[in-house]
Amino acid sequence: MKITIKELRKIIKQELNEKMDLGKIAFGANRKNHTPFEHDTQDEKHLLKSISDYLNKTTQLSQEQTQAIKDFLSTGQYNDIFIKPNVETVYRGIFLPKPAASNLIGIPLEDLENPRGTYKKHLNITSKDGPISSWSQSFSTALNFGRNALHKYGSPDNIIIIFKASTSENNGSFFDLHNLYTNVEDPYDAIKNVYTEKEVFGLGPISSFETKWYHNF
């Protein structure tokens, strides 16, 4: 089996347990407010591009990038960018067909015939596309996201699902993007678009404590 140079470098980096290097200032080449300029490392360039691509709904972050963000949140490194949400509850809005929602939530399909409802049970929430999932500090934003996605892509059999998760129960697994879009100029023009959404990244599996559902409205 042939191994590319890129794959070889990744293996060596993992074996040496090297951490992602963002220099002295995270995203120093793209800072606002006259922060001292610093050329970005390759890790920085790739991370900012990956975040922007994810927000543009094109690709996911890698496991390595996701773990690096979790490490920054845990250690407090680059804490003018990488911060935890300053709220107890965050929300994720999606839409699903009723049978899939029944299987995921763990309630009888006939219960979902009610126009709306609440089910209090801890669920393990992951994104089917990769390690990052989108959450919001605003319930109305999550509800609107689920509703707009349903109107655009859904069918009459689909319903809106809102997951509620505790940031303290999932300590270190949420990245609040507020300081990123406040302090960094995004050369890919994606981060500014989520300013009003109070975007929070879920980093890996997230434990939710309550699920709400709504029919199309």
C-alpha positions as CSV (number, residue, x, y, z in Angstrom):
1,M,0.0,0.0,0.0
2,K,1.4,3.4,-1.0
3,I,1.4,6.2,1.5
4,T,1.4,9.8,0.3
5,I,3.7,12.4,1.7
6,K,0.7,14.2,3.4
7,E,-0.4,10.9,5.0
8,L,3.2,10.2,6.2
9,R,3.5,13.6,7.8
10,K,0.2,13.1,9.6
11,I,1.4,9.7,10.9
12,I,4.7,11.2,12.1
13,K,2.8,14.1,13.8
14,Q,0.5,11.7,15.6
15,E,3.4,9.4,16.7
16,L,5.2,12.4,18.1
17,N,2.0,13.7,19.7
18,E,2.6,17.1,18.3
19,K,-0.1,19.7,18.9
20,M,-1.6,22.0,16.4
21,D,0.5,25.1,16.1
22,L,-1.3,28.5,15.8
23,G,1.8,30.6,16.6
24,K,1.6,33.2,19.4
25,I,-1.6,34.8,18.1
26,A,-4.4,32.7,16.8
27,F,-5.2,33.8,13.2
28,G,-2.8,36.7,13.6
29,A,-2.8,37.5,9.9
30,N,-6.5,38.2,9.9
31,R,-7.1,40.0,13.1
32,K,-9.2,43.1,13.5
33,N,-8.7,46.0,15.9
34,H,-5.0,46.6,15.2
35,T,-3.9,43.4,16.9
36,P,-0.1,42.9,16.2
37,F,0.3,41.1,12.8
38,E,1.6,37.6,12.7
39,H,1.9,35.3,9.7
40,D,-0.4,32.3,10.0
41,T,1.1,28.8,10.2
42,Q,-0.1,26.1,7.9
43,D,-2.2,24.7,10.7
44,E,-3.9,28.1,11.1
45,K,-4.6,28.5,7.4
46,H,-6.1,25.1,7.2
47,L,-8.2,25.5,10.4
48,L,-9.7,28.8,9.4
49,K,-10.5,27.5,5.9
50,S,-12.1,24.4,7.4
51,I,-14.3,26.4,9.7
52,S,-15.4,28.6,6.8
53,D,-16.0,25.6,4.6
54,Y,-18.1,24.1,7.3
55,L,-20.2,27.2,7.8
56,N,-20.6,27.3,4.0
57,K,-21.9,23.8,4.3
58,T,-19.3,22.3,2.0
59,T,-17.0,20.1,4.2
60,Q,-16.5,19.0,7.8
61,L,-13.5,19.7,10.1
62,S,-11.1,16.8,10.6
63,Q,-10.9,14.8,13.8
64,E,-7.5,16.4,14.4
65,Q,-8.8,19.9,14.1
66,T,-11.8,19.1,16.3
67,Q,-9.5,17.7,19.0
68,A,-7.2,20.7,18.7
69,I,-10.2,23.1,19.5
70,K,-11.2,20.9,22.4
71,D,-7.6,21.1,23.7
72,F,-7.6,24.9,23.4
73,L,-10.8,25.1,25.3
74,S,-9.4,22.8,28.0
75,T,-6.1,24.6,28.4
76,G,-7.2,28.2,27.9
77,Q,-4.7,28.6,25.1
78,Y,-5.7,31.3,22.5
79,N,-8.6,32.1,24.9
80,D,-9.4,35.4,23.1
81,I,-10.7,33.2,20.2
82,F,-11.6,29.8,21.6
83,I,-14.2,30.2,24.3
84,K,-17.0,28.1,25.8
85,P,-20.6,29.3,25.6
86,N,-21.5,31.6,28.6
87,V,-25.0,29.9,28.8
88,E,-26.3,26.7,30.3
89,T,-28.5,25.5,27.4
90,V,-27.9,25.4,23.7
91,Y,-30.2,24.2,20.9
92,R,-29.9,22.2,17.7
93,G,-32.7,22.4,15.0
94,I,-33.1,19.8,12.3
95,F,-35.9,18.1,10.4
96,L,-36.5,14.4,10.0
97,P,-39.2,12.0,8.6
98,K,-41.5,10.8,11.4
99,P,-40.2,7.2,11.3
100,A,-36.6,8.3,11.6
101,A,-37.5,10.7,14.4
102,S,-39.4,7.9,16.2
103,N,-36.3,5.7,16.1
104,L,-33.9,8.4,17.1
105,I,-35.9,9.8,20.0
106,G,-37.2,6.4,21.1
107,I,-41.0,7.1,21.2
108,P,-43.9,5.5,19.4
109,L,-44.6,6.8,15.9
110,E,-48.2,7.6,16.8
111,D,-47.0,10.0,19.5
112,L,-45.4,12.1,16.8
113,E,-48.9,12.7,15.2
114,N,-49.4,15.3,17.9
115,P,-48.6,18.7,16.3
116,R,-46.0,19.4,18.9
117,G,-44.5,17.7,22.0
118,T,-41.6,17.3,24.4
119,Y,-39.7,14.2,25.4
120,K,-37.3,14.3,28.3
121,K,-34.6,11.7,27.7
122,H,-30.9,11.9,27.3
123,L,-29.8,11.2,23.8
124,N,-26.3,10.9,22.2
125,I,-26.3,13.4,19.3
126,T,-23.8,13.2,16.5
127,S,-23.6,14.7,13.0
128,K,-23.8,12.0,10.2
129,D,-21.3,14.0,8.2
130,G,-18.4,14.4,10.7
131,P,-17.3,15.4,14.2
132,I,-18.8,18.9,14.2
133,S,-22.5,19.7,14.7
134,S,-24.2,23.2,14.6
135,W,-25.9,24.5,17.7
136,S,-27.2,27.9,18.8
137,Q,-27.5,29.8,22.1
138,S,-31.0,30.9,20.8
139,F,-34.0,28.6,20.8
140,S,-35.8,30.7,18.2
141,T,-32.7,30.5,15.9
142,A,-32.6,26.7,16.2
143,L,-36.4,26.6,15.5
144,N,-36.1,28.8,12.5
145,F,-33.2,26.8,11.2
146,G,-35.2,23.6,11.4
147,R,-38.3,25.2,9.9
148,N,-36.4,26.9,7.0
149,A,-34.6,23.7,6.2
150,L,-37.9,21.8,6.3
151,H,-39.5,24.3,3.9
152,K,-36.5,24.1,1.5
153,Y,-35.7,20.4,1.5
154,G,-38.4,18.5,3.4
155,S,-41.6,16.7,2.6
156,P,-45.1,16.6,4.3
157,D,-44.0,13.6,6.4
158,N,-41.1,15.5,7.9
159,I,-41.2,17.2,11.3
160,I,-38.9,19.8,13.0
161,I,-36.8,18.4,15.9
162,I,-35.1,20.6,18.5
163,F,-32.5,19.1,20.8
164,K,-31.6,20.8,24.1
165,A,-28.2,20.2,25.6
166,S,-26.4,21.4,28.8
167,T,-23.1,23.1,28.3
168,S,-22.0,22.1,31.9
169,E,-22.9,18.4,31.3
170,N,-20.9,18.6,28.0
171,N,-18.1,20.6,29.5
172,G,-15.4,21.4,26.9
173,S,-17.5,20.0,24.0
174,F,-18.9,23.4,22.8
175,F,-17.1,26.1,21.0
176,D,-18.7,29.6,21.0
177,L,-17.9,31.3,17.7
178,H,-18.6,34.8,19.1
179,N,-14.9,35.9,19.6
180,L,-14.0,34.4,16.2
181,Y,-16.4,36.5,14.2
182,T,-15.7,39.5,16.5
183,N,-11.9,39.5,16.2
184,V,-11.1,37.8,12.9
185,E,-11.6,39.0,9.3
186,D,-12.6,35.9,7.4
187,P,-11.0,35.8,3.9
188,Y,-13.5,33.2,2.9
189,D,-16.5,35.4,3.8
190,A,-18.5,32.8,5.8
191,I,-18.0,33.5,9.5
192,K,-19.7,36.9,9.4
193,N,-22.9,35.2,8.1
194,V,-23.5,33.4,11.4
195,Y,-23.1,36.5,13.6
196,T,-26.8,36.8,14.3
197,E,-27.2,33.0,14.7
198,K,-25.2,32.8,18.0
199,E,-23.5,29.8,16.5
200,V,-21.9,27.2,18.7
201,F,-20.0,24.2,17.4
202,G,-20.6,20.8,19.1
203,L,-17.3,19.0,19.2
204,G,-17.9,15.3,18.8
205,P,-20.8,13.4,20.4
206,I,-23.1,15.6,22.5
207,S,-25.5,14.5,25.2
208,S,-28.9,16.2,24.9
209,F,-31.4,16.1,27.8
210,E,-34.6,17.1,26.1
211,T,-36.2,16.9,22.6
212,K,-39.0,18.9,21.2
213,W,-40.9,18.3,18.0
214,Y,-43.1,20.4,15.8
215,H,-45.1,19.8,12.7
216,N,-44.7,22.1,9.8
217,F,-46.0,25.6,10.5
